[in-house]
Amino acid sequence: MKKAVGIVVEYNPFHNGHKYHLNKAKELGDIVIGVMSGDYVQRGEPSLINRWKRAEIALKEGVDIICELPCFYSSQSAEIFARGSIGILNFIGVEKIIFGSESDRLENLKKIIEISEDKNFQENLKKQLEEGISYPNAYNKILKEFLDESIELNSNDILGLEYLRAIKYFGNNIEPITLKREGGGYYSEEEKNRILSATGIRKLILEKKEIEKFIPEKSYEILENEIKNNKITALEKFYPLIRYSILEKRDRLFEAQDVEVGFDKRLYEIAIKYDNYKDFFENLMTKRYTIGRVQRILIHILLNITKNDTKYLKDNIPYIRVMGFSEKGKEYLKDFQKIKENNIEIITSFKNIQKKLSPESLKFLELNEKASIIYKIINNYEERKIPLMVE
């Protein structure tokens, strides 16, 4: 078998920093397998352009196999996002994973995991959360009390911690490797060496400003065509659907993933009051919740992702959907299917899918496909039932 290196990506959109990451992954093995968020991404938003266009970009830029991270993982907190991503990579035979890190200190991240499992750490963290402090701020605050040196965990390191926990959960079959993040941070809007964060690039796109110098040529051609054809989107455009979902699910809002007691009433009251998304969101926010968490709640309500679903999905990967592959990737899949020991279905076609999947797995496949139908109400695209092939 060829040595497979895994990457977890969103490519929302693909930029020069992603190309750097991909090139480093290629140095570590024979093929690169990417797990990519589908039509909804981890910060609780619809993707800028649809899943198939981003899969095409990934393949043209050099990813050998691109698998979809379904919405019930991709729209979740770092813990669940990482559990789904690493689970898919684990069950498709990846031996190494390389991920971006602000600190680029793997041993420190491993040490932090040990510290955070301490009973006193957990009790102090719980106390901070009960006082209304957001999870990232509470985590960093308690961490400083337990570490000898000052440390500030940022977005990629926080996600990296969850990758390490997920690797441990699935049996430590994958070797983690960190890559120093180049350019600005995850939410940065500052340019450095022709690298700008996806956040910064999305802002430029929505402001109709030039982005070409931040995007590799092959990606830019596809992205520019989507922009010209008005095929980009943002969460604000989904507000009429979200508002309807909140009102329609009034008595069931508490079932949605991440909705705490009392917040369901707040959601309903503010949705009733405001027909403008900006006013709705500004009045919904509290100090207890990060922007990302509130946006994820809205997506969970819209897509009907529940606490019970999430509890099941933490422990079970229902299927692996292959969106596309190169010739090398196709050969890898053929060889891997012959030797794979797990019973998780690797989907390359929907033919006889009812026979291939268990009723529970089929339920989640249908949930994800319905989520993409909802996406297409706002940002329509041509659906595919078989993987893309890029030579």
N, C-alpha and C positions, 0 to 999 in steps of 0.2 A: 504493500500500500504506500502511496505517496504521503509525505508528511504534510498535514494540514494545519495551517495557522488561522486562528479565528480573530475577527474584529467585530465590534458592536457599533453600528452606525445609524445615523438618521439622514445624513446628506440633505439637509433642509436649509439651504442647498449645498451641493458639493463645492468645496473651495480648495485653495492652495494648501491649506493646513491639512485637509483630508488626504490630498495627494501625497504629502509628506508622510503621513501616517501609513497609507497604503504601501508606499515604496519600502518603508521600514519593515512592514509585515512580510513583504515578498522576500526579504533577505533572510527570513527565519525558517523557511520551509519550501515545499514544492508548489503548493497551491494555497490560495487565500479564500477562506469561506467567510462571508459577511452575513450577519444577522441585522436586518434593516427594519426600522419602524415602518408600518404600513401607512395608512391614510391619516393616522393620528400620532402625535409625538409626545415625548415624555414631559414636556412642560405644560401639557394640557391644551394643545391646540391642534387644529387640522393642519396637515402638512402643506407647505407653500404650493407645491405641485404634486400631482398624484403619484401613487406608489409605483406604477408601471414605468413612468418616465424616470423616476429616481432609480429604479432597478436597471433601466437601460443605461443610464449614466454610470452606475456602479460597474457594470460589465464592460462598457467601452473604456473606462478608466483603468481596468485591469483586475477587478475582482473575478475570481473563477467560478464561485457559486454564490448566489445571493438568495437568502432565505428570508421570508417575511416574519417580523416580530408582530404578531396579531395585536389588535387594539386592546385586548384585555390584559396584555403585558405592557404594550408601548405607551399607554396613557396613565401608567401607575407611578407611584413613588419609587425612589431609587431601589429599595429592597425588592419589590415585585418585578420591576423592570429588569434588574440584574438576574433574578431567579429564572425568569423566562428566557432571557438571552443566553445565559450560561448553560441552562438546561438544553436548549436547542443545539448549541455548539458541542456540548458533551455527547449528545446522542447521535451526532453526525460525524463523530470521530476526530474532533479537533484535539491536537496535542499541546498547542501553545495558544495563548491569547495575548495580544499587545494592546494596551489602552493608554490614553492620554492621562497625564498627571501633572498638576501644578508643582508639586514638591519633587516628583521623580525619585522618591525614597521608599522603595518597596518594603524594606525591613521596618521602617517607621509605621507604615500602614498595617503591617502584620502585628506590630506591638500595640497599636491602637485598638485592634480587634480584641486582643487579649484583655486590655484594660477595660474596654466597654462591656465585656462579659462579666466583670466583677459586680457582685451584688450591690455594693455601696454606690457604684457608678450608676447602675440602673435605678436605684432608689432616688438618688439626687436628680437624675434626668426626669424621672416621673414627677418629682416635686416642682421642677422648673416648668414643665409643660402644664401642670395644674394651675400655675400662677399666670398662665397666659402667654408665655414666651414661645416663639416659634421653634420648631424642632431643630433647624440648623443652628440658630443662635444658642439654644439651650445646650446642644451637643458640644459646640465649641467652648462654651463657658465652663462646662463640667470637665471637659478634656484638659483645659489649662490647669485645673486644680489637681489633676491626677498625673500630669506629666511634669518632669523636671524642667524641660525646655518649653519656650513659648511656641505654639503652633496654631495656625489658622487653617482649617480645612475649607477648601473651596469646592466648587461644583464637581470637577473631575475627580478629585481625591475622595469626596463623599461617595460618588458612584463607584470608584475603585475599591473602596472598603466593601461595598456590597457585592462586587464581582468576586472578591476574595472569600467572602462568606458563602456565596453561592457555589464557588469551586469546592470549598470544604464540604458543603451539603451534598454535592453530587459525587463525593468520593475522592477528591484531590487528583483527578485524572488529567487535569490541565495545568500546565506551567504558566503562571502569570508573569508578564514582562511589562514594565512601565516605560513610557516615552514622555520625555519632557515636553509639555505643551508649548508650542511656538506661537508667537503673536499674543494678542489680547486674551483675556479670560473668556469664559463661556458666555457671559452677558456683556462683554466689552464691545464698545463701538469705536475703539481706537485701532488704527492700522499700524502694523509693524512688519517690515520686510515683505510687502505685498500679501500679507496674511491678515485677514479681518475675520472676526467670528461670524458664525451663521446669523446670530442676532443682528450684528451690524449690517450684514449684507441684506437681510430681509428688510431692514429699515430703509436702506438705500433704494431697494426695489419698490417698496410702497410709496417712497417719495419721488419715484421716477428719475433717479440719479444713476450715473454710470457705475457699473460693477465689473467691467471686463477684466481689469487688471488683477482682480482677486479670484478669478475662476479659470481653471484650465480650459484649453480651447475646445475639446470635445464636449465638455459639460456646458460650456457657455453657449454653444450652438443650439443645444436642446432647450436650455433654460430661456434663452433669448426668444426662441420660437414660442414657448409657452407664454412669455410675457406679452409678446406682440398679439397673440390670440386671446388675451385676457383670461388665461387659464391658471391664474394664481389666486390664492384665497387667504383669508385670515379669520380668526375666531369671531370677530365682530359680525361677519356676514352670516354666521350661524345663529345669531341671537334670536330671530323669530322662531326657529325650531327649538332652541333651548328653552325659551320662554314658554312655548306651548307644552313642552315636556314637563317643566316644573309645575305648571298649572294642572295638567292632566294627571300627574302623579302625586297630587297634594298629600294624600294619606299614606303614600308609600315612599316618600322621599328619604326617610330614615334608613331604608333598605339599601340605598345607593352606597357604593364604596366611598369611604372617607368622610361621609356625612355624620357628624356627631350630634348627640341629643341637643335640641334647641336650634341648631343651625338650619334644620329643615323648615322650621317656622319662619326664620329670618329670610330664607330663600324665597318662600312663597309670598311673603308680604312685600318684599322688594320687587319681585317679578310682577306682581299686581300693579305696583305703583309706577314703574318706569318702562316706557316703550323704547327708550334709547339705550343702547348697550353701554355706552360710556357712563351715563348716569347710574344705570343698574350696577355696574361693576364697582364704581367708586363708593357707592353706598353699601355694597355688600361686604367690602373688605374690612377686616379687623386686624389688630396687632397680633392676634393669635395665629393667624393663617398667612402663609406666604402667598404671593401671587400665583406661583405654580400650583400650589395645592388647591386654591379656589378654582383655577381653570380646570384642573383635573376633575374636581367635583362636578363641574358643569358638563364636562364630556361624559363622565360616568352616568349622569342622569340622562343625557341625550341618548346614549348608546345602551342604556339599561345594564350596566355593569354593577353587580351587587356585591355586598360583603360576603354572602355565601359563595358566589362564584369565585371570588378572590381567594377565599379560604381553601377551596378545592385546588385552584390553579397554582398555589404556592407549592403544593406537593406533587402535582401531576402535569406533565407536558402532554397536551392532548394530541398533537400532531406536529409535523414539520412540513411547511409549505415552501417548495422550491419555486422561486419566481424566475430564475434564469441561470444560465451557466455558459462557460466557454467550452471549447473542445476538451481541454484538460479537466475541467469540472465535470463534464458529462462522463468521462472515463472513470474519474474518481467515484462518482455515484454508482456506476455500474459495478465496480469492484467492491465498494463498501456494502451494497445491498446483499452481496453474496456472503459476507462475513459478519454482518451486524447481529448482535446478540439481543438487543432490546426489541420490544414489540411495538415501538412507536412508529406509526405509519409516516413514511416520507412521501408526500403528495407531489406528483408531477402532472397529474391529470385528475379531473373530477369523474372520470368514467368509473362506474360501479362503486362510487364513493360510499354509498349507504352500506355496502357489504364490507368495505375495507375498514371503516371506523366503527367504534363502539357507539351506542346511543349518546353517551356523555360527551365523547370527543366530537361527534357530529353536531351536537348542540352548540359547541363553541366555534366550530367552523362556520356554522350558519350565523352565529352572532357576529362574527368578524365580517362575513360577506354582507350582512344587513347593514353593518356600520359603514361599509364602503358605498352601499346604495344611498345612505343618508348623505355621505360626502358628495356624491354625484348630483344630489338635488341642488347643491350650491355651486359645485365645480365639476361639471360633467366630463367624463372621459370614456374611451373605448375599453371595455373589459376584456381580459384574456382568461382562457381556461387552461392553457398550456404554457410552459416556461419560455422565456426569451432565449434565443441562441445567438451568441456573438462570438465570432471567430477572432 
